[in-house]
Amino acid sequence: MFTKGSSGGSAEEKDGVQDIVGNNTYHPGTADGESDELHVRCPPHTTERRIVMRIDWRLVPFLCILYLLAFLDRVNIANARSFHLMEDLGLQGVEYNTVLQGFVQNYGGLLTTRFFLGMWYKRSEAQKRYSLFFSSTSLAGAFGGLLASAIGKMDGIRGYHGWRWIFILEGILTCAVALLFFFVFPSFPEQAKWLNEEERAYVKARLQADTGRNAAERKVSFRDFLTVMKDHRVWLGGFMYFGLIVPAYGYAYFAPTIISTYGYNPIQTQLHSVPPWAASFGFSLLIAALSDATKLRAPFALAPLALSIAGFGILLSVHDKIRIQYAALCFVTMGTYGAMPIIVCWFNMNLGGHHRRSIGTAWQVGFGNIGGIIATYSFVSTDAPRFVKGYAIAISFTILSIIACTVYLISIMVENRKRAKSARDVGLSEYEKTEMGDLNPEFKYMY
């Protein structure tokens, strides 16, 4: 975060804040009212907590529902397999795995991540909100399993097998919600009509105090892309995420297939797919709360990854004890889906400036999603019921994520110490600080 002085500040600091406010009559650096931890004055008629709570209620429900529905299609294809999808479509061998490649995409998640993380919340506030948003994937898994178990009972109605009804009914739900949200989805801070002029200025001012000017008005060029990609930490961010996508998508696509090998019928398989997802949802929120409370990210990224490896290790070595195997599935979901929002938030919130965060986020999510292609071929029907190759692949890529996280942590710790020993004020203009983003000597990486 950027270091700020008192609320009075220098003339240069006041000019910088005034640039944010523009023609607004409210000046966040001088108005009466309480100051937050970054010494940005809150409008006198409210408090920072109240404003953040209003933002939460306006944003979080929308984002969670949207991401839940976006992930539901991945869960649908896995659930549909239990209801005669293979037989009706004449799929054999790895043809089902090939079909899965059409579901490997996450561009909507990328846009939501940029919007959610960068435009409304300080870095110290982001993790709980982001994990709640991201944990919609776990809710989608649990919700999808429950819906599939109910919709599957429609098997034979109007001559359709259950898998067709799963796609029909859940598809109608997604279209209806998308149409509604098109008209009511919240705007960016400067456009939010439910905040008054003073509150909009304050929201922007506190974000600048935390991460610096974002230069959102400047277009991102190809030259910016080349410059950002010269940073080795940006590459590490991609591998941190890439390593997790393989086990995450592998489980999402094949959970019903794995659970069915424990001797359950199709309806029981769907119902037994719910608890591991529910466990991952609760664990992810707990990890996020602890991460925000301690203002640390690395420990809460690495610990869940170790739990995930433990789960896959049990699945590799235990093949005749269903309860232990089922508990191991819970470890896998808790570890994988608990670490993923921490890793994404940690990396993104350590990128300063609009252009660096835009490019870095696009790289991390875009490159990481290549792992989804690998995941679709990790678990093939010929490997059932032990799926040794699939579990081994998942462990390998989880270790890759651990290595990338560790190297990234060392890199930002070294950089922070280097900046702490050097002079902070090197005479940079506001424009130069904006262009440098997190490379600005005043920026402090969070770990």
NORCOR-V6370 format. One record per helix or strand. SS is the DSSP state (a for helix, b for strand). FROM is the first residue (numbers start at 1). TO is the last residue. Records with the same first field share a line. If there is no record, write none. Layout:
BEGIN
SS->FROM-TO ; FROM-TO
END
This chain:
BEGIN
a->11-21 ; 48-83 ; 85-89 ; 95-103 ; 107-118 ; 123-134 ; 136-154 ; 157-159 ; 162-184 ; 189-191 ; 197-211 ; 222-228 ; 232-260 ; 266-272 ; 274-294 ; 298-317 ; 322-349 ; 354-368 ; 370-376 ; 381-383 ; 388-421 ; 430-439
b->35-35 ; 41-41
END
